[in-house]
């Protein structure tokens, strides 16, 4: 009888897993089943650009099953519960799946219901918007097109969130968007974060903090939201600070799937506790969690899923053959940051090393510069959409190491270097 691998979630991580393991596992010995509740695969980085006319919905959505090998069984159904004691997955369509190995890759989603007043029908997607969903991004585009000026607030509810730099990117793009419409002076932009600085990494804050000042963007740090007063259009913090808005672009609390809580597999935010090097559950020896579904202390970003799965595939083969897993993930994260006006930045870091200046992926020649605005960084982000659909999802080789390389990177920038960049 064949052994059974079940993968829950057909997004970025789940799709890459089945394509990688399909090539490595013996078809005579293993069957692979993947489960997702719909057949809509979303290119999530495109959600950031859609509100500004960068993409249309048709350009960032494809059918999931176009990316699965024909030998892999795809079930379109909602997941009700995992019974780890019985090695079974129960689906809402009453089907039960037995498994020998389980991979959880159901990601994370925004939950406006977790903040009092945020999802009030009087304001939700009328004056309060998200852009981490296709529906939210489309609604936000309509709102921006009609916006005639006032207080625009970009806000993060709580960390961790999917793609931590995306709200900052949105802020920079909004500044450029209103400048191009020749109405920037009519818009007051405020960036509100629960962190002590605009960037999640201290080195980034020291190196790039001037970008907010230069663009006349107000920063409101250490703001832990308590509720939204929908009648007054005001955000209220735990320490009773108030921030009024005319248009609020918020990142609600992000959480893993509810079935994880029902199954007793997750933490308070429904993320599965795993080894940060191997992604193996801390509780069950035949359950892994990959991508945004895990609790590893790395960014919930597509690059993390990509680098992690590069290593996971070999680890999985070692694991199911009773050997020690030897390919330890180092938290490698690589993110392009849109900064507006056809420019972008790039950061590259891992669990131990914060973003550094330098060139990527090759010393001297790059072609991408780290922690510095450039046109080619922007073009790199745009080019990634083709790479995503044609190489990354299909499990094909991409010439970037899964483990972070120090080649081309400088040491932590000195104060004079920071001041020099700020003067440009």
N, C-alpha and C positions, 0 to 999 in steps of 0.2 A: 504494500500500500504506500502511496506517495505521502511524503510529509507535506504539511500545509503551512504556507506563509500567508498571513492576512495582513494587508496594509489598509489602515483606516485614514482616509483623506486622499483626494486626488489633486491636490494643489501642487505647488512647486516641489516641496520635499517628497511627497508621496509619489509623484510622477517620476522624479529622478531615481527614487529607490527602486521602483519596479523595473525601470529600464536598465539600471546597473545590475541588479540581482538576477534579472532574466538572463543576462549574458554570462553570469558567473555560476548559477545553479544548474545542476543537471536536470533537464526536463523529464527524464525518466524517474527521477527521485523526488522532485519537488513540484507542487502546484502553487501558483500565485494567484491570489484574489485581492482586488482593490475595491474599496467601497467609498462612495461619495453621494451626497444627497441630491446633486444636480449635475448636469453635463456641461456646465459653463466654466471654462478655465479662463481666469482673469489675469492679465498682465498687470500686476499691482503697481509697479512704478508709473504706469501710464495714468493712474488716477490723479496724481499730482499735477500733471500737465493738461488734463482734459478741461478743467475749469477755465483755463486761459486760452483754449482753442488749440493746444498743442497736438491733441489727438481727438478722434471721434470714438464713440463707444465701439463701433465695428472694428476699429484698428487694434483694440486691446482685449477682445474677447474671441476665443475659439472654442471648439467642442473638445471636451476632455479626452474622449475616446480616440481622437485622432492621434494621440501621443502615447497610447498604450500598445505594447506588442500584442499581436493577434492571439498568442497563446495564453495571455493573461486574462482571467475572468474579471469582468467589470460589472459590479452590481450598483445600480442607482437606487439608493434607499437611505432613509435616516437611521442613525445608530441609536438604539435604545439604551443598551448597557453592555458592559464587558463583565464577564464572570471569570476573574483570573484563577479562581480555585478549580473551575471545571474546564479551563482553557476554551472558553466559548465567547462569541460575540452575538448578542441578540439584536436583531434589526426590527424597525417599526413595522415592516411588512410581514412580521411573524416568522421570518426565516432565522435559523440559528446556524452560525458558522463555527465549526471546530477549527482550532489552530494548534500548531506545534510552536510556531514563533509568531509574535504579533508586533507590528510596527505602528505606532500612533503618530499620525502626521496631519491632524485635523486643525492645526494652526491656532490663530487667535482672532477674535472679532471685537469691534467696538460695542460697548454696552451703555448707551445713554441712560438706560433705566437705573443704573447704579448711582446716579447723581440726582438728587431731588430737584425737580423742576426742569431738568434738561430736556426730557422728552415730552414736555407739555405740548399737546397738539396746537396750542395757540402760537407757539414759537418754533417748534421743531420743523426744520427745513422750510421755514418762513423767514425767520431772522437768525436762527441758530442752525448751523450746518456742519456736517462732517464731510471729509473727502476720502475716507478709507473704505468706502463702499461705492459701487458703481452708481447706485441710485442717488447717494449723497453727492457724489462728484458732479453728476448731471444737474441736479437741483442747484448746486452751488454755482455752476456756470451761468445758469439763468439769472441767479441773484446778482452776480458780479456784472453781468451785462446791463442790468437795470440800475445798479448802484450809482447814485448821484453825488455821494459824499457823506461824510460823517465819521463816526468812530468805528473803525475796523479793529477787532480784537482777535488775535490768534492765540489759542489756549491749549495747554496740555493738562489733563485732569490728574493723571497719576502715572508713574513709571512702574513697570516697563510698558512700552508701546511698540507696535510694529514700526520698523524703520525710524529710529529716534530722531534722525535729522530732517525728516519730511516736514514737520511743522515749521521749522526754520526756513527750509527751502520755499515753502508756500509764502512765507512772509517776504522773502527777497523777491519772489516772482510777482507778488502783489504790488510791491513798491515799483517794479519795472512796468507792470501792466498799467497802473494808474498814471505813471509818468508818460507812457506812450499815448495814453488817451488825453494827455494834457490837463489832467485834473488832480495831480498828486497833492497840490496845496489844499485841496478840499477834503483830503482824507487823513485822519489822524490814526496812525497804526501803532498798536501796542502789542508786544509779545509777552505772554503771561505763562510762567512755568513754575512747577513746584520745586525745581532745582535752584541752586544758588547762582547759577549763571545760564546764559543762553545755550551753551553747548554742554553735552553730557560728559565730555572729557575736559579736565582742567587745562591741559596743554592747548586744546582748541580754543577755550575761552580766552586764554592769555594771548594766543596768536591772532585770533580772528574777532575778538570782542569789538574792535573798532568798526566793524562792518555795520553794526546796528547804529552806532552814533553817526557814521557817515551818511546813512540813509534816513536819518531823522526818525528812527524807530525807537519808541520808548520800551524799556525793559522793566517788567514787574516780576522779580524773582521771589522764591520762597512763598508762592501763593498756593495754598492747599485749599481747593474749593470745598465749600460746605453745601451750598445750594445756589440755584438760579432763581431770582425773583422775576417771573415771566411778565408780570404786569408792568414793572418798572424797567425791564430789560437791564438788569444789574446782576453781576456775579458777586457772590459773597463768600469770603474765605473763612476758614476755621477761626482766625483771629479777628474776624469781623471787618476786614477791609472790603471795600466795595469798588467794583470796576464796571462802569456803565458801558453799553455798547449799542450801536445801531445794527451792526452786522457782526455776529460772533462765529468764527470758524474754530471749532473745538475738536480736540481728540478725546473722545470719551474714555472712560476706564476700559482697558483691553482685558479680555478674559478668554481662557480656553473653553472648549466645548462643554456643554452642560452634562453630557453623558459621562464625562470624566469624573465629575462630582458624584453622580449617581452610582458609579462603579467603585468609588473609594480609591481612585488612583491618583488624585491630584492634591495640590495645596489650596490655599484660600482663593486663588485666582484661577483654579482649574488647570494649572500647569503640572506636568508629570515630573516628579523629582527623579533625576537620573544622574549618573556619573557624567561630569562635564567633559571627560576625555573620550568615553566610549558610548555614551547615550543609553546605556543599559539601566533599566529601572533599579532603583535602590531597594525595591521590595520583591520584585519578581524576576527570576533568572531567564525568562523567555519573552520579556516585554521590553521593547525599545521605544523611545520617543524622540522624534527628529523635527527639525525646523522650529517653527514658533510654538509648537505644542509642549516643548520641554521647558524646564526651569533653569537651564544653563545660564551663567552670568555673562552672556554675550548678547549683542544686538539681535533683535528679532528682525532679521533682514535676509533677503534672498541669497546674498553672498555667503552668509554663515551656513545656510542650508547646503549650498553648492560645495563649499570646502569641506563641511562635515561629512557629506555623503561620499565625497571622493575617498575619505578614509574609512567610513563606515562599511562600505561594501566588502573590503578586505577583512575588516574586523568580524563582520557577520559570518564569513566563511570560516574563519578561525574558530569562532564561538560555537557554531553548530557542529563542528568537527571535534569539539572537546578540548580545543587549545586555548591558551591565554591570548587575549586580544592585544596586539602589539602596536597598533597604529593610533596613537593618542592625539586627539584634537587639541590645538593650542588656543582656540577662540578666535582664529583669524577672521577679520572683518575688513571688507573693502567697500567703501561707499563714495559714489559721486554725489556732490552737493550742488544743486542748481543755485546760482547766486544772482540770476537775472541778467538781462541785456546780452544774451548769447554767451555767457561765461559760466564757469563752474569750478568747483574745487574737488579734490580727491583726498580721502583719508584712508590709511591702512594701519591696522593695529591688531592686537590680540589680548589675551587675558593679562599678560604681564607688561607689554610695551604699549604706551600711549601713542597716538598719532605723532609722527615726526615729519619735519620738512625733508625735501630731497626729490628724487625722481623715481618713477614707477613705470613698468616693472624692471627696467634696466638702468644701471648707473649711467649718469651723464646724458645718455640719449633719450631716456624715458620711454615713450614720448610724453607721459603724463607727469605733471608737477604735483607734488604733495603740499597740502596746506597753502596753496597759492591759486588765485583766480587765473584762469586761462580759457581761451576759446576752445582749445583741443579737449579740455576736460568736459566741456559742455557737449562737444561732438561725440565724445566717448560715451556719455550717458545716452545720447540718442541712438548710437550704434548698438547699444546693449539689447535693444528690443529684438533686432534680427538675431543676435547671438542667443538670446533667451529662447525664441521659438525654434530655431534651427539646430542649435548645438546643445545648450545646457539641459533643456527638458528631455531631450532624447538620449542623454547620457553619453554624449560624445566628448572627446578630449578637448580641453581648453588649456592653452599654454600658460597657466598661472598656477603656481604651487599652492596646494591645499594648506600647507604650513607657512606661516609668515616668514618672509625673507628680510634680512637687514640690508641686502644689497641696494645701494643707491640712497639710503636714508642717512640723514645727518643726526647729530646729537640734539638734545632738547635745545631749542633756540635761546640764545642769550637775549637780554633786554634790548640791546642795540638793534638786533635783528628784528625784533618785534616792532620797535619804533620805526624802523626803516620801512617795513611793510605797511604800517599804518599811515605813512605819509604819502603813499602812492594813490 
